[in-house]
Amino acid sequence: MPRIRCHYIDCVFLDDGYCSAAAVELDPDTGCATYTPNEEAATKDENWEEEELEEWEEEETDDEEDDTWEEDEDEF
């Protein structure tokens, strides 16, 4: 039986880097039609996205403060 190397890291069929599904359907345009995301990984991704957004918002406010200092220095 051939083994299919899988590059999805959150698929329920992933077993040590290989697909363990009984049948695999591949679509040339969309990729693996058998891919099913792991529920556990999906909740981690949602939490990660929220954390990243908070960090980006903090960085944006820091950058805006830096810009005002640079503008003040140009005046002198």
Secondary structure, DSSP 4 states (H G I P E B T S, - for coil): ----B---SSBTTEETTEE--SS--EETTTEESS--B-HHHHHHHHHHHHHHHHHHHHHHHHHHHHHHHHHHHHH-
